[in-house]
Amino acid sequence: KSVNLAMAAMSAFEQRKILEIALRHHHPHRVLMTLDFNSFAPPIDASLPDIPEPLPLYLYDDNRLNDFRYLISGPVTMRALAAATGVRIGNYSTDANRAWSWDRETTFSRAKTMKDIDPADINKRFHQGPRNLEHMRASFEANIATLVVANPDTQFNFVFPPYSIVVWADFAQRKQLDVSLAFKRHVFERLRAMPNARIFDMQADASITHDLELYTDIYHFNPAINLRLLETACGGGDSGDSRNYRVTETSLPVFEKALRVQTYAVDVAALKRP
């Protein structure tokens, strides 16, 4: 039995606040979590900037006296009125198993992925800021590692998701490649001695990351890859993709070398051509 606790543009802090509730009240057997670099970029105790609907923190504490804010919040009021009148407002799912899911509202293709991408300035469309390694490490420690340490009876399976190769070309352009790879090494070193933590890395798999037909933009891939990611994490490192993607002392430098080679070999301008 599982529950989907996904949230759009989730920061590491928001991941921690949601998981703290689940761990405190439901004692989950296993937690599956993707590790996205940008989740560790904002302040350690904050949401990502410019998010229209950040996590309503008043619902994630033990004080019931402040929960009335839920009933008077703008988005909730509008959606309640929409439900009562039968008028749909916005694209959101009412299926608890598809929370924040938008794959039915988009298309996946190389043309869409590369639309408006400037090979000379890949970040022009996304406006991603620089990331600081020490800050990312501090955020990981405060928001993620502490949960692993405090909950030894829960298995934590982490996955570095397969962004398209264009993302890594962007990292190289913005001098974020070394920061990203160093953060991955830090995560492994921090968790390697913990028996309740496993790490999987899908980011060097060129059969996925170079096939832009699988993406709707350079970061987001189709449901088939989501399913593969889940199967990898649920496999626990014992079979199939789980073994291939499991991060170990031996596989870590292999994955890193492959990513570096792929990153500096990719021709983003060629990927834009029909």
C-alpha positions in Angstrom: 0.0 0.0 0.0 1.4 3.3 -1.0 0.6 7.0 -1.0 1.7 9.7 -3.4 3.1 12.7 -1.5 4.5 14.5 -4.6 4.2 18.2 -4.9 5.1 20.5 -7.8 8.5 22.2 -7.5 9.2 20.8 -4.0 12.1 22.1 -2.0 14.1 19.9 0.3 12.5 21.7 3.2 9.0 20.9 2.0 10.1 17.3 1.5 11.1 17.1 5.1 8.0 18.7 6.4 5.7 16.3 4.5 7.8 13.2 5.5 8.0 14.2 9.1 4.2 13.9 9.3 4.2 10.6 7.5 7.1 9.2 9.6 5.6 10.4 12.9 2.0 9.2 12.4 2.1 6.3 9.9 5.6 4.7 10.2 6.1 3.9 6.5 8.1 0.8 5.6 9.8 2.6 2.7 10.3 6.1 1.3 11.0 6.7 -2.3 12.4 10.1 -3.1 14.0 11.8 -6.1 17.0 14.0 -5.4 16.7 17.1 -7.6 19.6 19.6 -7.4 17.3 22.6 -7.4 15.5 21.3 -4.4 18.6 22.1 -2.3 19.2 25.6 -3.8 16.7 27.7 -1.8 17.2 28.6 1.9 17.4 25.5 4.1 13.9 26.3 5.6 12.1 27.6 2.6 10.2 26.8 -0.5 11.6 27.5 -4.0 11.2 31.1 -4.9 8.3 32.3 -7.1 6.1 29.2 -6.4 2.4 30.3 -6.6 1.2 27.7 -4.1 4.0 26.7 -1.6 3.4 24.1 1.1 0.8 25.3 3.6 2.9 24.9 6.6 0.0 25.5 9.0 -1.3 22.1 8.0 2.0 20.4 8.8 2.3 21.2 12.4 0.5 19.8 15.5 -1.5 23.0 16.2 -5.1 22.5 15.1 -6.0 26.1 16.1 -4.4 27.5 12.9 -6.0 25.0 10.5 -9.0 27.4 9.9 -6.7 29.2 7.4 -7.3 26.3 5.0 -11.0 27.2 4.8 -10.4 30.8 4.0 -7.4 30.6 1.7 -8.0 31.9 -1.8 -7.2 28.8 -3.8 -9.2 26.5 -1.6 -12.2 28.8 -1.7 -12.1 29.1 -5.5 -11.8 25.3 -5.9 -14.6 24.7 -3.4 -16.9 27.1 -5.4 -15.8 25.4 -8.6 -16.7 22.0 -7.2 -20.1 23.2 -5.9 -21.0 24.8 -9.2 -19.5 22.2 -11.5 -17.3 24.8 -13.1 -13.7 23.5 -13.4 -11.0 26.1 -12.6 -7.4 25.3 -13.7 -5.8 22.0 -14.5 -5.6 20.0 -11.3 -6.3 16.4 -10.5 -9.0 15.2 -8.1 -7.5 11.7 -8.1 -5.3 11.2 -4.9 -3.1 8.8 -6.9 -2.4 11.4 -9.5 -1.7 14.4 -7.4 0.1 17.1 -9.4 0.2 14.8 -12.4 0.0 16.7 -15.7 1.3 14.1 -18.2 -2.2 13.9 -19.9 -2.1 17.6 -20.6 1.2 17.8 -22.6 3.0 16.0 -25.4 6.4 14.4 -25.4 8.7 14.9 -28.4 12.1 16.2 -29.3 10.5 19.2 -31.1 8.7 20.3 -27.9 11.7 19.6 -25.7 13.9 21.8 -27.8 11.4 24.5 -28.5 12.8 28.0 -27.6 16.1 26.5 -26.5 19.1 28.7 -27.4 22.1 26.4 -27.8 24.4 29.3 -26.8 22.3 30.1 -23.7 20.3 27.1 -22.7 19.3 28.7 -19.3 17.7 31.7 -21.0 14.3 30.0 -20.9 14.6 28.6 -17.4 16.3 31.4 -15.4 18.0 29.0 -13.0 20.4 30.6 -10.6 23.8 29.3 -9.6 24.0 26.7 -6.8 26.5 26.6 -4.0 27.9 23.2 -2.9 28.3 24.0 0.8 24.7 25.3 0.9 23.4 22.2 -0.9 25.3 20.0 1.5 23.9 21.9 4.5 20.3 21.6 3.2 20.7 17.9 2.6 22.0 17.4 6.1 19.2 19.4 7.7 16.3 18.2 5.6 17.1 14.7 4.4 20.0 13.0 6.3 18.5 13.8 9.6 15.4 11.9 8.7 17.4 8.8 7.6 19.3 8.9 10.9 16.2 9.4 13.0 14.2 6.6 11.4 16.4 3.5 11.2 13.4 1.2 10.7 12.3 2.9 7.5 14.1 2.1 4.2 15.0 5.3 2.2 15.6 4.7 -1.5 16.8 7.8 -3.3 17.0 8.3 -7.0 18.9 10.9 -9.1 16.3 11.2 -11.9 17.3 11.2 -15.6 17.2 14.8 -16.8 17.9 15.0 -20.6 21.5 15.5 -21.7 20.6 19.1 -22.5 20.4 19.8 -18.8 23.9 18.7 -18.4 25.0 20.8 -21.3 23.4 23.7 -19.5 25.2 22.8 -16.3 28.5 22.9 -18.2 27.7 26.3 -19.7 26.9 27.7 -16.3 29.8 26.1 -14.5 27.4 23.9 -12.5 28.7 20.6 -13.6 31.3 20.1 -11.0 28.9 21.4 -8.3 26.3 18.9 -9.3 28.7 15.9 -9.4 30.3 16.9 -6.1 26.9 17.0 -4.5 26.2 13.5 -5.7 29.5 12.3 -4.2 28.6 14.0 -0.9 25.2 12.3 -0.8 26.8 8.9 -1.3 29.5 9.5 1.3 27.0 10.8 3.8 24.7 7.8 3.4 27.0 4.9 2.5 27.3 3.6 6.1 23.5 3.7 6.8 21.9 0.3 6.3 18.5 1.9 5.7 19.6 4.1 2.7 20.1 3.2 -0.9 20.9 5.5 -3.8 20.2 5.0 -7.5 21.5 7.1 -10.3 19.8 7.1 -13.7 21.5 10.2 -15.0 24.2 8.5 -17.1 21.9 6.3 -19.0 22.2 7.6 -22.5 19.4 5.4 -23.8 17.1 7.6 -21.8 18.7 11.0 -21.6 19.7 11.3 -25.2 16.2 10.3 -26.5 14.5 13.6 -26.5 11.3 12.0 -27.7 10.8 10.9 -24.1 10.7 14.5 -22.8 8.3 17.4 -22.8 11.0 19.8 -21.8 14.7 19.3 -20.9 13.9 18.3 -17.3 10.6 16.3 -17.4 10.2 12.9 -18.9 7.2 10.8 -19.8 5.2 8.3 -17.6 7.1 5.3 -18.9 10.3 6.7 -17.4 8.5 7.5 -14.2 7.4 3.9 -14.0 11.0 2.7 -14.7 12.2 5.0 -11.9 9.7 3.6 -9.5 10.6 0.0 -10.4 14.3 0.8 -10.0 13.8 2.3 -6.5 11.4 -0.5 -5.4 13.8 -3.2 -6.7 16.1 -2.1 -3.9 19.3 -2.9 -5.9 18.6 -6.6 -6.1 17.5 -7.1 -9.8 17.4 -5.6 -13.3 17.6 -1.8 -13.5 18.1 -1.6 -9.7 21.5 -3.4 -10.0 22.5 -1.3 -13.0 21.7 2.0 -11.4 22.7 1.3 -7.7 25.3 3.7 -6.5 28.3 2.0 -4.9 31.9 2.8 -4.3 32.7 1.1 -7.6 29.8 2.5 -9.7 30.0 6.1 -8.5 33.2 7.1 -10.5 31.9 5.1 -13.6 28.6 7.1 -13.6 30.5 10.4 -13.1 33.0 9.7 -15.9 30.1 8.7 -18.3 28.3 11.9 -17.5 31.3 14.1 -18.1 32.0 12.4 -21.4 28.4 12.7 -22.6 28.1 16.3 -21.4 31.1 17.5 -23.4 30.3 15.5 -26.4 26.7 16.6 -26.9 25.9 19.0 -29.8 22.9 21.0 -28.6 22.6 22.9 -31.8 22.3 19.6 -33.7 19.6 18.4 -31.4 17.5 21.5 -32.5 17.7 20.6 -36.1 14.8 18.7 -37.6 
